[in-house]
Amino acid sequence: MLYKLSYKNKEELLNLPETGFGYQRITAVLKDTTIWQNYIVFNAEIAIEENKDLNFYTNTLIGYCYQMLLDSLSEIEFSGIQLLANVNNAKLNLTNTEKGKNDKVFVRPTIYQNDNRINEKENYLIPGSCITTSANYKEFTKKDRDVFNAFSLPKQEEVKKIFHFIINDNEIKPQGNFEGFFGKQGGGEKYIATQNARIISKEIVHSFNIQCTTSKFLNISSL
């Protein structure tokens, strides 16, 4: 089941660190109940129970007719939101610690047209957001190396935008490797921005002209 989170929950989640690019793994209690349950939250606003078929949902729903889907969902509210601990299960170890220390240029790929952790109007990324080094990201755009696999991006389609930042050592927190999730191996270099990070450039990688027809939307929103 998919849920749209309340504005209160969205603001709360945007003040907590990400688990990976564009998602958080949380445990929470549905308001007016006493049952704790684990959820994956996409873009701080769409929640899915963690025991559901995540590969199906992420590849079929998330990012596809996204805004229509969001507008159609019933709103719920969680209480007691807690982040679940990251799992050190990356099947690849692709971190170059020494290189990362000297790399001031960082990037954030996003699968969302509107990434809620980026203020495009004022041109900055909020603290707690995942980033990686430009050098490490570029390694996976060469030949057949797989960006989605290395960074466990939720949806297997084109990255929509890539944001670039220059960040000092005291404005990031190294996190080791991106964990394997959504059927991906993980292993890319993972950092968390600890302060607002100024955007120095933005790439539009994939245009948003995919037709989201009413019949197509009804087919996926009824699942």
DRENPA-3360 file (N, C-alpha, C; in nm, 2 decimals, always signed):
BEGIN
1 = MLYKLSYK = +0.08/-0.12/+0.00/+0.00/+0.00/+0.00/+0.09/+0.12/+0.00 ~ +0.05/+0.22/-0.08/+0.12/+0.35/-0.08/+0.05/+0.45/+0.00 ~ +0.12/+0.54/+0.06/+0.06/+0.65/+0.14/+0.13/+0.78/+0.11 ~ +0.05/+0.88/+0.12/+0.10/+1.02/+0.11/+0.11/+1.07/+0.25 ~ +0.23/+1.12/+0.29/+0.26/+1.16/+0.43/+0.21/+1.31/+0.45 ~ +0.17/+1.34/+0.57/+0.12/+1.47/+0.61/+0.24/+1.57/+0.59 ~ +0.20/+1.70/+0.58/+0.30/+1.80/+0.58/+0.40/+1.80/+0.70 ~ +0.34/+1.77/+0.81/+0.42/+1.76/+0.94/+0.52/+1.65/+0.92;
9 = NKEELLNL = +0.48/+1.54/+0.88/+0.58/+1.43/+0.86/+0.68/+1.46/+0.76 ~ +0.64/+1.52/+0.65/+0.74/+1.56/+0.54/+0.85/+1.65/+0.60 ~ +0.81/+1.75/+0.67/+0.90/+1.85/+0.73/+0.99/+1.77/+0.83 ~ +0.94/+1.68/+0.91/+1.02/+1.60/+1.00/+1.12/+1.52/+0.93 ~ +1.08/+1.45/+0.82/+1.17/+1.37/+0.75/+1.28/+1.45/+0.68 ~ +1.25/+1.57/+0.63/+1.35/+1.65/+0.57/+1.45/+1.70/+0.67 ~ +1.42/+1.69/+0.79/+1.52/+1.73/+0.90/+1.60/+1.61/+0.95 ~ +1.57/+1.49/+0.89/+1.65/+1.37/+0.93/+1.74/+1.33/+0.81;
17 = PETGFGYQ = +1.85/+1.26/+0.83/+1.94/+1.22/+0.72/+1.87/+1.12/+0.63 ~ +1.92/+1.12/+0.51/+1.87/+1.01/+0.41/+1.94/+0.88/+0.44 ~ +1.88/+0.77/+0.40/+1.94/+0.64/+0.39/+2.02/+0.63/+0.27 ~ +1.96/+0.68/+0.16/+2.03/+0.67/+0.03/+1.97/+0.78/-0.06 ~ +2.01/+0.79/-0.19/+1.97/+0.90/-0.27/+1.81/+0.89/-0.29 ~ +1.75/+0.99/-0.23/+1.60/+1.00/-0.25/+1.51/+0.92/-0.17 ~ +1.57/+0.85/-0.07/+1.48/+0.77/+0.02/+1.53/+0.76/+0.16 ~ +1.44/+0.72/+0.25/+1.47/+0.69/+0.39/+1.40/+0.57/+0.44;
25 = RITAVLKD = +1.47/+0.49/+0.52/+1.42/+0.37/+0.58/+1.38/+0.41/+0.72 ~ +1.25/+0.40/+0.76/+1.21/+0.44/+0.89/+1.13/+0.33/+0.96 ~ +1.11/+0.35/+1.09/+1.01/+0.28/+1.16/+0.92/+0.38/+1.23 ~ +0.79/+0.36/+1.23/+0.70/+0.46/+1.28/+0.57/+0.39/+1.32 ~ +0.49/+0.47/+1.40/+0.35/+0.42/+1.44/+0.25/+0.51/+1.36 ~ +0.16/+0.44/+1.29/+0.05/+0.51/+1.23/-0.03/+0.58/+1.33 ~ -0.07/+0.70/+1.31/-0.14/+0.78/+1.41/-0.27/+0.71/+1.46 ~ -0.29/+0.72/+1.59/-0.41/+0.65/+1.65/-0.40/+0.50/+1.66;
33 = TTIWQNYI = -0.28/+0.45/+1.63/-0.26/+0.30/+1.65/-0.14/+0.29/+1.74 ~ -0.10/+0.16/+1.78/+0.01/+0.14/+1.86/+0.11/+0.04/+1.80 ~ +0.09/+0.01/+1.67/+0.17/-0.09/+1.60/+0.29/-0.02/+1.53 ~ +0.41/-0.06/+1.56/+0.53/-0.01/+1.49/+0.55/-0.09/+1.36 ~ +0.59/-0.02/+1.26/+0.61/-0.09/+1.13/+0.72/-0.02/+1.06 ~ +0.79/-0.09/+0.97/+0.90/-0.03/+0.89/+0.84/+0.01/+0.76 ~ +0.90/+0.13/+0.71/+0.85/+0.18/+0.58/+0.97/+0.23/+0.51 ~ +0.96/+0.24/+0.37/+1.05/+0.31/+0.29/+0.98/+0.44/+0.25;
41 = VFNAEIAI = +1.04/+0.55/+0.27/+0.98/+0.68/+0.23/+1.06/+0.74/+0.12 ~ +0.99/+0.77/+0.01/+1.05/+0.83/-0.11/+1.03/+0.98/-0.11 ~ +1.14/+1.06/-0.13/+1.13/+1.20/-0.15/+1.06/+1.27/-0.03 ~ +1.06/+1.20/+0.09/+1.01/+1.25/+0.21/+0.85/+1.27/+0.21 ~ +0.79/+1.20/+0.11/+0.64/+1.22/+0.10/+0.56/+1.10/+0.06 ~ +0.62/+1.00/+0.00/+0.54/+0.88/-0.03/+0.60/+0.76/+0.05 ~ +0.52/+0.69/+0.12/+0.57/+0.58/+0.21/+0.51/+0.45/+0.16 ~ +0.59/+0.34/+0.17/+0.56/+0.21/+0.13/+0.60/+0.11/+0.24;
49 = EENKDLNF = +0.51/+0.02/+0.28/+0.55/-0.07/+0.38/+0.67/-0.15/+0.33 ~ +0.77/-0.17/+0.42/+0.90/-0.23/+0.37/+0.89/-0.37/+0.33 ~ +0.79/-0.44/+0.38/+0.77/-0.59/+0.34/+0.70/-0.61/+0.21 ~ +0.67/-0.50/+0.14/+0.60/-0.51/+0.01/+0.71/-0.54/-0.10 ~ +0.67/-0.57/-0.22/+0.76/-0.59/-0.33/+0.82/-0.46/-0.38 ~ +0.93/-0.42/-0.32/+0.99/-0.29/-0.34/+1.03/-0.28/-0.49 ~ +1.09/-0.38/-0.54/+1.13/-0.38/-0.68/+1.02/-0.34/-0.78 ~ +0.90/-0.41/-0.75/+0.78/-0.38/-0.83/+0.74/-0.24/-0.82;
57 = YTNTLIGY = +0.72/-0.19/-0.69/+0.67/-0.06/-0.67/+0.77/+0.05/-0.72 ~ +0.90/+0.03/-0.70/+0.99/+0.13/-0.74/+1.00/+0.14/-0.89 ~ +1.00/+0.03/-0.96/+1.01/+0.02/-1.10/+0.88/+0.06/-1.18 ~ +0.77/+0.04/-1.11/+0.64/+0.06/-1.18/+0.58/+0.19/-1.14 ~ +0.60/+0.23/-1.02/+0.53/+0.35/-0.97/+0.61/+0.47/-0.94 ~ +0.72/+0.46/-0.86/+0.79/+0.57/-0.81/+0.86/+0.64/-0.93 ~ +0.83/+0.77/-0.95/+0.90/+0.84/-1.06/+0.82/+0.84/-1.19 ~ +0.71/+0.75/-1.20/+0.64/+0.73/-1.32/+0.50/+0.79/-1.29;
65 = CYQMLLDS = +0.46/+0.89/-1.36/+0.33/+0.96/-1.33/+0.33/+1.01/-1.18 ~ +0.45/+1.05/-1.14/+0.47/+1.07/-0.99/+0.37/+1.17/-0.93 ~ +0.36/+1.29/-1.00/+0.27/+1.39/-0.93/+0.13/+1.35/-0.93 ~ +0.08/+1.28/-1.04/-0.06/+1.23/-1.04/-0.08/+1.13/-0.94 ~ +0.02/+1.04/-0.92/+0.01/+0.94/-0.82/+0.01/+1.01/-0.68 ~ +0.09/+1.10/-0.65/+0.10/+1.17/-0.52/-0.04/+1.23/-0.49 ~ -0.09/+1.30/-0.59/-0.22/+1.37/-0.57/-0.33/+1.28/-0.54 ~ -0.32/+1.15/-0.59/-0.43/+1.06/-0.57/-0.43/+0.98/-0.44;
73 = LSEIEFSG = -0.32/+0.99/-0.37/-0.31/+0.91/-0.25/-0.38/+0.97/-0.13 ~ -0.43/+0.88/-0.04/-0.49/+0.93/+0.09/-0.37/+0.97/+0.18 ~ -0.40/+1.08/+0.25/-0.29/+1.13/+0.34/-0.30/+1.06/+0.48 ~ -0.18/+1.03/+0.53/-0.18/+0.97/+0.66/-0.07/+1.04/+0.75 ~ -0.07/+1.01/+0.88/+0.03/+1.08/+0.96/+0.09/+0.97/+1.05 ~ +0.23/+0.98/+1.06/+0.30/+0.89/+1.15/+0.33/+0.96/+1.28 ~ +0.36/+0.89/+1.38/+0.42/+0.94/+1.51/+0.54/+0.86/+1.54 ~ +0.63/+0.92/+1.62/+0.75/+0.84/+1.67/+0.84/+0.80/+1.56;
81 = IQLLANVN = +0.85/+0.88/+1.45/+0.94/+0.84/+1.34/+1.09/+0.83/+1.38 ~ +1.14/+0.71/+1.35/+1.29/+0.68/+1.38/+1.35/+0.63/+1.25 ~ +1.47/+0.67/+1.22/+1.55/+0.61/+1.11/+1.59/+0.47/+1.15 ~ +1.59/+0.38/+1.05/+1.64/+0.25/+1.07/+1.79/+0.25/+1.05 ~ +1.87/+0.18/+1.12/+2.01/+0.18/+1.10/+2.05/+0.13/+0.96 ~ +2.15/+0.19/+0.90/+2.20/+0.14/+0.77/+2.26/+0.00/+0.79 ~ +2.25/-0.07/+0.68/+2.30/-0.21/+0.68/+2.43/-0.21/+0.59 ~ +2.54/-0.25/+0.65/+2.66/-0.25/+0.58/+2.67/-0.38/+0.49;
89 = NAKLNLTN = +2.59/-0.38/+0.39/+2.58/-0.50/+0.31/+2.62/-0.48/+0.16 ~ +2.69/-0.38/+0.13/+2.73/-0.35/+0.00/+2.82/-0.47/-0.05 ~ +2.79/-0.52/-0.17/+2.86/-0.63/-0.23/+2.99/-0.58/-0.30 ~ +3.00/-0.45/-0.32/+3.12/-0.40/-0.38/+3.18/-0.29/-0.28 ~ +3.31/-0.28/-0.27/+3.37/-0.17/-0.20/+3.44/-0.08/-0.29 ~ +3.37/+0.03/-0.32/+3.42/+0.12/-0.43/+3.47/+0.25/-0.37 ~ +3.49/+0.26/-0.24/+3.53/+0.38/-0.18/+3.68/+0.40/-0.19 ~ +3.73/+0.52/-0.24/+3.87/+0.56/-0.24/+3.89/+0.67/-0.13;
97 = TEKGKNDK = +3.92/+0.63/-0.01/+3.92/+0.72/+0.10/+4.01/+0.84/+0.08 ~ +4.13/+0.81/+0.04/+4.23/+0.91/+0.02/+4.19/+1.01/-0.09 ~ +4.14/+0.95/-0.20/+4.09/+1.04/-0.31/+3.98/+1.13/-0.26 ~ +3.89/+1.07/-0.19/+3.77/+1.14/-0.14/+3.81/+1.26/-0.05 ~ +3.91/+1.24/+0.03/+3.96/+1.35/+0.12/+3.99/+1.48/+0.04 ~ +4.04/+1.46/-0.08/+4.09/+1.58/-0.15/+3.99/+1.62/-0.26 ~ +3.88/+1.55/-0.27/+3.78/+1.59/-0.38/+3.68/+1.68/-0.32 ~ +3.68/+1.81/-0.37/+3.59/+1.91/-0.32/+3.46/+1.91/-0.40;
105 = VFVRPTIY = +3.46/+1.85/-0.52/+3.34/+1.85/-0.61/+3.26/+1.73/-0.58 ~ +3.13/+1.75/-0.54/+3.04/+1.65/-0.51/+2.92/+1.66/-0.60 ~ +2.85/+1.55/-0.62/+2.73/+1.55/-0.70/+2.61/+1.48/-0.63 ~ +2.49/+1.51/-0.68/+2.37/+1.44/-0.63/+2.28/+1.41/-0.76 ~ +2.27/+1.29/-0.80/+2.18/+1.25/-0.90/+2.04/+1.24/-0.84 ~ +1.94/+1.27/-0.92/+1.80/+1.25/-0.86/+1.71/+1.20/-0.97 ~ +1.62/+1.11/-0.93/+1.52/+1.05/-1.02/+1.39/+1.13/-1.02 ~ +1.39/+1.23/-0.94/+1.26/+1.31/-0.92/+1.27/+1.44/-1.00;
113 = QNDNRINE = +1.16/+1.48/-1.06/+1.15/+1.61/-1.12/+1.17/+1.72/-1.02 ~ +1.11/+1.70/-0.90/+1.12/+1.80/-0.79/+1.17/+1.72/-0.67 ~ +1.30/+1.73/-0.65/+1.37/+1.67/-0.53/+1.34/+1.76/-0.41 ~ +1.27/+1.70/-0.31/+1.24/+1.79/-0.20/+1.35/+1.83/-0.11 ~ +1.47/+1.77/-0.13/+1.59/+1.81/-0.05/+1.67/+1.92/-0.12 ~ +1.62/+1.96/-0.24/+1.69/+2.06/-0.31/+1.60/+2.18/-0.33 ~ +1.65/+2.30/-0.29/+1.58/+2.42/-0.31/+1.63/+2.49/-0.43 ~ +1.57/+2.46/-0.55/+1.62/+2.51/-0.67/+1.60/+2.66/-0.69;
121 = KENYLIPG = +1.50/+2.71/-0.62/+1.48/+2.86/-0.63/+1.60/+2.93/-0.57 ~ +1.64/+2.89/-0.45/+1.75/+2.95/-0.38/+1.88/+2.88/-0.40 ~ +1.88/+2.77/-0.47/+2.00/+2.71/-0.52/+2.09/+2.64/-0.41 ~ +2.03/+2.56/-0.33/+2.11/+2.49/-0.23/+2.04/+2.36/-0.20 ~ +2.13/+2.27/-0.14/+2.09/+2.13/-0.09/+2.08/+2.14/+0.06 ~ +1.98/+2.08/+0.12/+1.96/+2.09/+0.26/+2.05/+1.99/+0.33 ~ +2.09/+2.01/+0.46/+2.17/+1.92/+0.54/+2.10/+1.78/+0.55 ~ +2.18/+1.68/+0.57/+2.13/+1.54/+0.58/+2.11/+1.47/+0.45;
129 = SCITTSAN = +2.14/+1.54/+0.34/+2.12/+1.48/+0.21/+2.24/+1.40/+0.16 ~ +2.22/+1.29/+0.09/+2.33/+1.21/+0.04/+2.39/+1.28/-0.08 ~ +2.52/+1.26/-0.09/+2.60/+1.31/-0.21/+2.71/+1.21/-0.23 ~ +2.78/+1.22/-0.34/+2.90/+1.14/-0.36/+3.00/+1.23/-0.44 ~ +3.12/+1.18/-0.45/+3.22/+1.26/-0.51/+3.20/+1.26/-0.66 ~ +3.23/+1.36/-0.73/+3.22/+1.37/-0.87/+3.30/+1.26/-0.94 ~ +3.42/+1.24/-0.89/+3.51/+1.14/-0.95/+3.45/+1.00/-0.94 ~ +3.40/+0.97/-0.82/+3.34/+0.83/-0.81/+3.22/+0.82/-0.90;
137 = YKEFTKKD = +3.13/+0.92/-0.91/+3.02/+0.91/-0.99/+3.05/+0.89/-1.14 ~ +3.15/+0.97/-1.18/+3.20/+0.96/-1.32/+3.25/+0.82/-1.36 ~ +3.31/+0.75/-1.26/+3.35/+0.61/-1.28/+3.24/+0.52/-1.33 ~ +3.12/+0.55/-1.29/+3.01/+0.46/-1.32/+2.93/+0.52/-1.44 ~ +2.97/+0.62/-1.50/+2.92/+0.66/-1.63/+3.00/+0.62/-1.75 ~ +3.11/+0.56/-1.72/+3.20/+0.51/-1.82/+3.17/+0.36/-1.86 ~ +3.18/+0.33/-1.98/+3.16/+0.20/-2.03/+3.03/+0.14/-1.98 ~ +3.04/+0.02/-1.92/+2.92/-0.05/-1.88/+2.90/-0.04/-1.73;
145 = RDVFNAFS = +2.97/+0.04/-1.66/+2.96/+0.05/-1.52/+2.82/+0.11/-1.48 ~ +2.75/+0.06/-1.38/+2.61/+0.09/-1.36/+2.59/+0.19/-1.24 ~ +2.55/+0.31/-1.27/+2.53/+0.41/-1.17/+2.42/+0.36/-1.08 ~ +2.31/+0.31/-1.13/+2.19/+0.27/-1.05/+2.23/+0.16/-0.95 ~ +2.32/+0.07/-1.00/+2.36/-0.05/-0.91/+2.46/+0.00/-0.80 ~ +2.55/+0.09/-0.84/+2.65/+0.13/-0.74/+2.60/+0.22/-0.63 ~ +2.50/+0.30/-0.67/+2.44/+0.39/-0.57/+2.30/+0.36/-0.52 ~ +2.26/+0.24/-0.56/+2.12/+0.18/-0.51/+2.01/+0.29/-0.54;
153 = LPKQEEVK = +2.01/+0.34/-0.66/+1.90/+0.44/-0.69/+1.77/+0.36/-0.70 ~ +1.66/+0.42/-0.65/+1.54/+0.34/-0.63/+1.48/+0.29/-0.76 ~ +1.49/+0.37/-0.87/+1.42/+0.33/-0.99/+1.51/+0.31/-1.11 ~ +1.49/+0.21/-1.18/+1.58/+0.17/-1.29/+1.54/+0.25/-1.42 ~ +1.57/+0.38/-1.42/+1.54/+0.45/-1.54/+1.64/+0.57/-1.54 ~ +1.63/+0.66/-1.64/+1.73/+0.76/-1.65/+1.72/+0.86/-1.53 ~ +1.84/+0.90/-1.48/+1.85/+1.00/-1.38/+1.79/+1.13/-1.45 ~ +1.71/+1.20/-1.37/+1.65/+1.32/-1.42/+1.74/+1.44/-1.42;
161 = KIFHFIIN = +1.81/+1.46/-1.31/+1.90/+1.58/-1.30/+2.02/+1.54/-1.22 ~ +2.13/+1.61/-1.24/+2.25/+1.59/-1.16/+2.29/+1.73/-1.11 ~ +2.30/+1.74/-0.98/+2.34/+1.87/-0.92/+2.49/+1.86/-0.88 ~ +2.56/+1.97/-0.89/+2.71/+1.97/-0.86/+2.73/+2.07/-0.75 ~ +2.82/+2.04/-0.66/+2.85/+2.13/-0.55/+3.00/+2.13/-0.52 ~ +3.05/+2.24/-0.47/+3.19/+2.24/-0.41/+3.17/+2.25/-0.26 ~ +3.22/+2.15/-0.19/+3.20/+2.14/-0.04/+3.33/+2.11/+0.03 ~ +3.35/+2.18/+0.14/+3.47/+2.16/+0.22/+3.46/+2.04/+0.31;
169 = DNEIKPQG = +3.58/+1.99/+0.35/+3.58/+1.87/+0.44/+3.49/+1.89/+0.56 ~ +3.49/+2.01/+0.62/+3.41/+2.03/+0.74/+3.26/+2.04/+0.72 ~ +3.22/+2.02/+0.59/+3.08/+2.04/+0.56/+3.02/+1.91/+0.51 ~ +3.09/+1.80/+0.53/+3.05/+1.66/+0.49/+3.08/+1.56/+0.60 ~ +3.00/+1.45/+0.59/+3.03/+1.34/+0.69/+3.04/+1.22/+0.60 ~ +3.16/+1.16/+0.59/+3.18/+1.03/+0.52/+3.09/+0.92/+0.58 ~ +3.03/+0.84/+0.50/+2.94/+0.73/+0.54/+2.99/+0.60/+0.49 ~ +3.11/+0.59/+0.43/+3.15/+0.46/+0.37/+3.09/+0.44/+0.24;
177 = NFEGFFGK = +3.01/+0.33/+0.23/+2.95/+0.29/+0.10/+2.80/+0.30/+0.10 ~ +2.74/+0.32/-0.01/+2.59/+0.31/-0.02/+2.56/+0.16/+0.00 ~ +2.46/+0.14/+0.08/+2.42/+0.00/+0.11/+2.34/-0.06/-0.01 ~ +2.35/-0.19/-0.03/+2.27/-0.26/-0.13/+2.12/-0.26/-0.10 ~ +2.04/-0.21/-0.19/+1.90/-0.20/-0.17/+1.83/-0.20/-0.30 ~ +1.70/-0.22/-0.30/+1.62/-0.23/-0.42/+1.67/-0.33/-0.53 ~ +1.73/-0.43/-0.48/+1.79/-0.53/-0.56/+1.92/-0.49/-0.62 ~ +1.98/-0.38/-0.57/+2.11/-0.33/-0.63/+2.22/-0.37/-0.53;
185 = QGGGEKYI = +2.34/-0.37/-0.58/+2.46/-0.41/-0.50/+2.51/-0.30/-0.41 ~ +2.50/-0.17/-0.45/+2.56/-0.07/-0.37/+2.71/-0.06/-0.38 ~ +2.77/+0.01/-0.30/+2.92/+0.01/-0.29/+2.98/+0.15/-0.33 ~ +2.90/+0.24/-0.39/+2.96/+0.37/-0.43/+2.99/+0.45/-0.30 ~ +3.07/+0.55/-0.32/+3.11/+0.64/-0.21/+2.99/+0.72/-0.16 ~ +2.97/+0.72/-0.03/+2.86/+0.78/+0.03/+2.90/+0.89/+0.13 ~ +2.84/+1.01/+0.12/+2.87/+1.12/+0.21/+2.73/+1.19/+0.24 ~ +2.73/+1.25/+0.36/+2.61/+1.33/+0.40/+2.66/+1.47/+0.41;
193 = ATQNARII = +2.58/+1.56/+0.35/+2.61/+1.71/+0.37/+2.56/+1.75/+0.50 ~ +2.65/+1.82/+0.58/+2.61/+1.86/+0.71/+2.57/+2.00/+0.72 ~ +2.58/+2.08/+0.61/+2.53/+2.21/+0.61/+2.47/+2.24/+0.47 ~ +2.40/+2.35/+0.46/+2.35/+2.38/+0.32/+2.46/+2.38/+0.22 ~ +2.44/+2.32/+0.11/+2.55/+2.31/+0.01/+2.50/+2.39/-0.11 ~ +2.58/+2.49/-0.15/+2.54/+2.57/-0.27/+2.56/+2.50/-0.40 ~ +2.46/+2.50/-0.48/+2.47/+2.44/-0.61/+2.55/+2.52/-0.71 ~ +2.65/+2.46/-0.77/+2.73/+2.54/-0.87/+2.69/+2.51/-1.01;
201 = SKEIVHSF = +2.62/+2.40/-1.04/+2.57/+2.37/-1.17/+2.47/+2.26/-1.16 ~ +2.39/+2.25/-1.27/+2.28/+2.15/-1.27/+2.28/+2.10/-1.42 ~ +2.27/+1.97/-1.43/+2.25/+1.90/-1.56/+2.11/+1.85/-1.57 ~ +2.04/+1.88/-1.68/+1.91/+1.81/-1.71/+1.95/+1.69/-1.79 ~ +1.94/+1.58/-1.74/+1.98/+1.46/-1.81/+1.87/+1.39/-1.89 ~ +1.75/+1.40/-1.83/+1.64/+1.33/-1.90/+1.52/+1.43/-1.89 ~ +1.46/+1.46/-2.00/+1.35/+1.55/-2.01/+1.22/+1.49/-1.95 ~ +1.12/+1.57/-1.92/+1.00/+1.52/-1.85/+0.88/+1.52/-1.94;
209 = NIQCTTSK = +0.91/+1.48/-2.07/+0.80/+1.48/-2.16/+0.73/+1.34/-2.19 ~ +0.76/+1.25/-2.09/+0.69/+1.12/-2.10/+0.54/+1.14/-2.08 ~ +0.46/+1.09/-2.17/+0.32/+1.10/-2.16/+0.27/+1.02/-2.05 ~ +0.20/+1.08/-1.96/+0.13/+1.00/-1.85/-0.02/+1.01/-1.88 ~ -0.07/+0.91/-1.95/-0.21/+0.91/-1.99/-0.30/+0.87/-1.88 ~ -0.42/+0.91/-1.89/-0.52/+0.87/-1.78/-0.53/+0.72/-1.77 ~ -0.54/+0.65/-1.88/-0.55/+0.50/-1.87/-0.43/+0.44/-1.81 ~ -0.31/+0.49/-1.84/-0.18/+0.44/-1.79/-0.18/+0.46/-1.64;
217 = FLNISSL = -0.22/+0.59/-1.60/-0.22/+0.62/-1.46/-0.32/+0.53/-1.38 ~ -0.44/+0.51/-1.43/-0.54/+0.43/-1.36/-0.49/+0.29/-1.34 ~ -0.42/+0.24/-1.44/-0.36/+0.10/-1.43/-0.27/+0.09/-1.31 ~ -0.18/+0.19/-1.29/-0.08/+0.17/-1.19/-0.13/+0.22/-1.05 ~ -0.22/+0.32/-1.05/-0.27/+0.37/-0.92/-0.36/+0.28/-0.85 ~ -0.42/+0.18/-0.92/-0.51/+0.09/-0.86/-0.45/-0.03/-0.80 ~ -0.31/-0.04/-0.81/-0.24/-0.15/-0.75/-0.23/-0.14/-0.60;
% end
